[in-house]
């Protein structure tokens, strides 16, 4: 699946997107796998309360299942103005 990173998440990880092969059942499981990769991932996913996630461009939560998902996007909360 494609994993996309936006704003400061992208800055901490150092790439805008990547292809990830995973056996994760949920978004939270995927985050755990990514955190264990390198310190830069651990830093980006340190505080999940500061992140939002979308699966195939639909906002969801970290308990959402990944079965059949083609794209996961991580980003900080959006603000209006």
C-alpha positions in Angstrom: 0.0 0.0 0.0 1.0 3.6 -0.4 1.7 5.5 2.8 1.7 9.3 2.5 3.1 11.8 5.0 2.1 15.5 5.1 3.3 18.7 6.8 5.6 18.1 9.9 5.1 14.3 9.6 6.8 14.4 6.2 9.5 16.7 7.6 10.3 14.3 10.4 10.3 11.2 8.3 12.1 12.9 5.4 9.9 11.5 2.5 6.5 12.4 1.2 5.3 8.8 0.5 6.5 5.2 0.3 5.3 1.8 -0.7 4.9 -0.4 2.4 4.4 -4.1 2.6 2.7 -4.9 5.9 0.9 -7.6 7.8 -0.8 -4.9 10.1 -4.5 -5.5 10.7 -5.2 -1.9 11.8 -3.8 1.6 11.4 -2.4 1.4 15.0 -0.6 -1.9 14.1 0.9 -0.1 11.0 2.0 2.8 13.2 3.7 0.3 15.6 5.6 -1.3 12.6 6.7 2.1 11.3 7.8 3.3 14.7 10.1 0.2 15.0 11.8 1.0 11.7 14.0 4.0 12.7 14.1 6.9 15.1 12.7 9.3 12.5 9.5 7.3 12.4 9.3 7.0 16.2 9.6 10.8 16.4 6.9 11.3 13.8 4.5 9.0 15.5 5.4 9.9 19.1 2.0 11.6 19.9 -0.9 10.1 18.0 -3.3 12.6 19.5 -1.5 15.2 17.3 -2.2 13.2 14.1 -5.1 12.4 11.8 -5.3 9.5 9.4 -7.2 8.8 6.2 -7.7 5.5 4.4 -8.3 5.8 0.7 -8.9 9.5 1.3 -11.6 9.0 4.0 -10.9 10.3 7.5 -10.9 7.5 10.1 -9.3 6.6 13.4 -6.3 4.5 14.4 -8.4 1.4 15.1 -9.6 1.2 11.5 -8.9 -2.0 9.7 -6.4 -2.0 6.8 -7.9 -4.9 4.8 -8.3 -3.8 1.1 -6.9 -0.3 1.7 -4.7 1.0 -1.0 -3.6 4.3 0.6 -2.9 5.5 4.1 -2.3 9.2 4.8 -0.9 10.7 8.0 -1.2 14.5 8.7 -1.7 17.0 11.5 -5.2 18.3 12.3 -6.4 20.8 9.8 -7.3 24.3 10.9 -9.6 26.8 9.3 -8.9 30.4 8.8 
